Amino acid sequence: MTILINRRRCMAMLALAALAARDVRAATKQVRFVLPYPAGGGADNLGRVLLARASAELGEVFVIENRPGAGGTIGAALVANAAPDGQTFLYDATSHAINPFLYPKLPYVTTNFVPVFLAGRVPNILVTHPSVEANTVAEIIALAKATPGGLDFASSGNGTVQHLALELFQRQAGVKLNHIAYKGGSQALADVAGGHVKFYFSNAAACTSYIQSGTVKAIAHTAEGRLAQFPSLPAIGDTVPGFVIYEWNGVFAPKGTPAQLVLALNKALNTTIADPEIRKRTDFFSALTSPNTPDEFARFLAAEMERWGQLIKSAGIKLG
């Protein structure tokens, strides 16, 4: 889904937000961003780049706090229960739209968040250990069909996008894949590089340096078209029609956070993604960014929840 808005309208709407925010949060010394995933993963890598620039834009100190565990629900609960004073935000990923369909009960109410900004959409890349002889999606499919019991695929955890990607792949490609869940993408990627598990749908932001160093081999990506960072890398959809998956990152505030603070942060992040130097960094991570408002992010979130909810239900995936 591509979000397009009139930049002039957006900037006009937000023109006074930063000044108002300074009045509301005049005594604030630092702003905490809870990132409910391990350091070194895709969300962590992209989030640190964007938030460092937005921090400078607002003239405030942003502190990123990694609180991984339970598919991101631990960190999300911390923010849901935080005071809505503009000093605590959540930098989450696609699991925010997935978890309500995976867990029978969450430690927070999903409506206790206010969407602030869609930070970017990032494809996954199907990577393997370099020792794997298959070099194309078609060869991976043939290998899976020829392997008794199927292929072992790592994931960054139960119910994550990487887990759902392998579920979708085995359904659409007609192969058997065995799910090996890790506690975070960085651990999964390290084990693929070490040859302990040889296949993984990795967040592109997390695996780019691994691919460039040759410690893992890239087979194909889950986006449409081609990636700026890897222009010769094919899309899985070229071989398996309709296979398209993006992982996204976004910023949320606790419900009740003053609107001027939400708009000020949204404005700073829109300015951030327009910075040519930041665009170089987001291109490195294969992250697709575009200006957006809180309302547009809310509509995007609703569409994502509908899509993933249908897949989880059809696959019969449940946690907790």
C-alpha positions in Angstrom: 0.0 0.0 0.0 1.5 3.4 -1.0 0.5 6.4 1.0 0.5 9.7 -0.9 -0.5 13.1 0.5 -0.2 16.7 -0.6 3.0 17.8 1.1 2.0 21.4 1.2 -1.3 20.5 2.9 0.5 18.3 5.4 3.1 21.0 6.2 0.4 23.7 6.5 -1.6 21.5 8.9 1.4 20.8 11.0 3.0 24.3 10.9 2.3 25.3 14.5 2.6 21.8 16.0 6.3 22.0 17.0 5.9 25.3 18.8 2.8 24.1 20.6 4.6 20.9 21.6 7.4 22.8 23.2 4.9 24.7 25.4 3.2 21.4 26.5 6.5 19.6 27.1 8.7 22.4 28.2 10.1 20.6 31.2 10.9 17.4 29.3 14.5 16.3 29.5 14.3 13.2 27.3 11.7 11.3 25.4 11.6 7.5 25.6 11.0 5.3 22.6 10.2 1.7 23.6 11.3 -0.8 20.8 9.8 -4.2 21.7 12.4 -6.2 19.8 16.1 -7.1 20.3 18.9 -4.7 19.3 20.4 -5.4 15.9 17.1 -6.5 14.2 15.4 -4.8 11.3 13.2 -2.5 13.4 16.1 -1.5 15.6 18.3 -0.7 12.7 15.8 1.5 10.9 14.4 3.0 14.0 17.7 4.3 15.3 18.4 6.0 12.0 15.1 7.8 11.8 14.8 8.7 15.5 18.3 10.1 15.7 17.5 12.6 12.9 14.0 13.4 14.3 15.6 14.0 17.7 17.8 16.7 16.2 14.9 18.1 14.3 12.9 18.6 17.5 15.9 19.6 19.6 15.1 16.9 22.2 16.9 13.9 23.5 15.4 10.6 22.3 16.3 7.5 24.3 15.6 4.1 22.6 14.9 1.3 25.1 14.8 -2.3 23.7 12.2 -4.3 25.6 11.9 -7.6 23.6 9.8 -10.6 24.4 6.4 -12.3 23.7 6.3 -11.2 20.1 6.5 -7.5 21.1 3.7 -7.5 23.5 5.9 -6.8 26.6 7.2 -3.6 25.2 3.8 -2.6 23.8 2.1 -3.1 27.2 4.7 -0.9 28.8 3.7 2.0 26.5 0.0 1.3 26.6 0.1 1.8 30.4 2.5 4.8 30.3 1.3 8.3 31.1 0.1 10.1 28.0 2.4 13.0 28.6 4.5 12.8 25.4 7.5 11.3 27.1 6.9 7.7 26.1 6.3 6.4 22.6 6.3 2.9 21.0 8.4 2.1 17.9 6.7 -1.1 16.7 6.5 -3.3 13.6 4.0 -5.5 11.8 3.5 -7.6 14.9 1.4 -4.7 16.2 -1.2 -5.7 13.6 -0.6 -9.5 14.0 -0.7 -10.1 17.8 -4.4 -9.4 18.4 -5.1 -12.4 16.2 -2.4 -14.7 17.7 -3.0 -14.4 21.4 -6.3 -15.2 23.2 -5.5 -12.3 25.6 -3.1 -9.4 25.3 -1.6 -7.5 28.3 -3.1 -4.3 26.8 -6.1 -3.0 24.9 -5.3 -2.4 21.2 -7.3 0.8 21.2 -5.0 2.3 23.9 -2.6 3.4 21.1 -2.6 6.4 18.9 -0.9 6.0 15.4 1.7 8.7 14.9 3.7 7.8 11.8 4.3 5.0 9.4 8.1 4.9 9.4 8.6 2.6 6.4 7.8 -0.6 4.7 10.6 -3.2 4.4 10.5 -6.4 2.4 11.9 -9.7 3.6 14.7 -11.4 1.7 14.9 -15.2 1.5 18.4 -15.9 2.5 20.3 -19.2 2.9 23.6 -20.4 4.3 26.3 -20.1 1.5 26.6 -23.9 1.4 23.1 -24.4 0.0 23.4 -25.3 -3.6 20.1 -23.9 -4.7 20.4 -20.3 -6.1 16.8 -19.6 -7.2 13.3 -19.8 -5.8 12.5 -22.6 -8.3 15.5 -24.5 -7.0 14.5 -23.9 -3.4 11.1 -25.3 -4.2 12.6 -28.3 -5.9 14.9 -28.9 -3.0 12.0 -28.8 -0.5 10.0 -31.3 -2.5 13.0 -33.6 -2.8 13.9 -33.4 1.0 12.1 -36.0 3.2 10.2 -34.1 5.9 10.8 -30.8 4.2 13.3 -27.9 4.8 13.9 -26.3 8.2 13.3 -22.6 8.1 14.3 -20.2 10.9 12.0 -17.4 12.0 12.4 -14.4 14.4 9.7 -15.9 16.6 6.2 -17.5 16.7 3.7 -15.3 14.9 6.2 -12.9 13.5 6.2 -11.8 9.8 9.0 -14.2 9.2 6.9 -17.0 10.6 3.9 -16.0 8.5 6.1 -15.6 5.4 7.2 -19.3 5.6 3.6 -20.3 6.2 2.4 -18.4 3.2 5.3 -19.7 1.1 4.7 -23.3 1.8 1.0 -22.8 1.0 1.5 -21.0 -2.3 4.6 -23.0 -3.4 3.1 -26.3 -2.4 6.1 -27.4 -0.2 6.7 -28.6 3.3 8.7 -26.2 5.6 9.5 -26.8 9.3 9.3 -23.8 11.5 12.3 -23.2 13.8 11.4 -20.2 16.0 14.1 -17.9 17.5 13.9 -15.2 20.1 14.4 -12.3 17.6 15.7 -11.8 14.1 19.3 -11.2 15.0 19.6 -14.6 16.7 17.9 -16.3 13.7 20.2 -14.5 11.2 23.3 -15.4 13.2 22.4 -19.1 13.2 21.7 -19.0 9.4 25.2 -17.4 8.9 26.6 -20.2 11.2 24.9 -22.9 9.2 22.8 -24.2 12.2 19.6 -23.5 10.2 20.0 -22.9 6.5 16.9 -21.0 5.4 15.3 -17.8 6.6 13.0 -15.0 5.5 15.0 -12.1 6.9 14.0 -8.5 7.3 16.0 -6.7 4.5 17.2 -4.0 6.9 18.7 -6.7 9.2 20.4 -8.9 6.6 21.9 -6.3 4.1 25.4 -6.3 5.7 25.3 -10.1 6.0 24.5 -10.4 2.2 27.2 -7.9 1.3 29.8 -9.7 3.4 28.9 -13.1 1.9 28.0 -14.7 5.2 24.5 -15.4 3.9 23.3 -15.8 0.3 20.3 -13.9 -1.0 17.8 -15.8 -3.2 14.9 -13.4 -3.7 12.9 -10.7 -2.0 9.2 -10.5 -1.0 8.5 -7.0 -2.5 7.2 -6.1 -5.9 9.6 -5.0 -8.7 13.3 -4.6 -7.7 15.1 -3.2 -4.7 17.4 -0.2 -4.9 20.0 -1.9 -2.8 19.9 -5.2 -4.7 18.7 -4.3 -8.2 19.6 -7.7 -9.7 17.8 -9.7 -6.9 14.5 -11.1 -8.3 11.1 -11.1 -6.5 9.7 -14.3 -5.1 6.5 -13.3 -6.9 8.2 -13.8 -10.2 8.2 -17.5 -9.5 5.3 -17.8 -7.0 2.6 -15.4 -8.4 1.0 -13.2 -5.7 3.6 -13.7 -3.1 4.2 -10.2 -1.7 5.0 -9.4 1.9 6.2 -6.2 3.5 7.2 -5.7 7.1 6.5 -2.2 8.3 7.6 0.0 11.2 5.6 2.7 12.9 5.4 5.0 15.9 2.6 5.0 18.4 1.7 7.1 21.4 -0.4 6.1 24.5 -4.0 7.0 24.1 -4.6 10.5 25.4 -1.3 12.0 24.4 -1.9 15.6 23.5 -2.6 16.0 19.8 0.0 18.8 19.4 2.7 16.4 20.6 1.6 13.7 18.1 1.5 16.2 15.3 4.9 17.6 16.2 6.5 14.2 16.2 4.8 13.3 12.9 6.1 16.5 11.4 9.6 15.8 12.5 9.5 12.3 11.1 8.1 13.5 7.8 11.0 16.0 7.6 13.4 13.2 8.5 12.4 10.9 5.6 12.7 13.8 3.2 16.4 14.4 4.1 18.6 13.2 1.3 21.2 11.7 3.7 18.4 9.7 5.5 17.1 8.5 2.1 20.5 7.0 1.4 20.3 5.1 4.7 16.7 4.0 4.1 17.6 2.8 0.6 20.5 0.8 2.2 17.9 -1.0 4.3 15.5 -1.3 1.3 12.9 0.6 3.3 10.1 2.3 1.3 9.1 5.6 2.9 6.6 8.3 2.0 5.0 11.2 3.8 1.9 10.4 5.9 -0.4 11.7 8.6 -1.6 10.0 11.7 -5.0 9.4 10.1 -3.4 7.8 7.0 -1.3 5.6 9.2 -4.4 4.5 11.1 -6.1 3.5 7.8 -3.0 1.6 6.8 -3.0 -0.2 10.1 -6.7 -1.2 9.8 -6.0 -2.8 6.3 -2.9 -4.7 7.7 -4.9 -6.1 10.6 -7.6 -7.4 8.1 -5.0 -9.0 5.9 -2.9 -10.7 8.6 -6.0 -11.7 10.6 -7.3 -13.6 7.6 -4.0 -15.4 7.0 -3.6 -16.4 10.7 -7.2 -17.7 10.9 -6.8 -19.8 7.7 -3.4 -21.2 8.9 -4.8 -22.0 12.3 -1.9 -20.2 14.2 -2.5 -19.5 17.8 -0.2 -18.6 20.7 -0.5 -18.2 24.4 
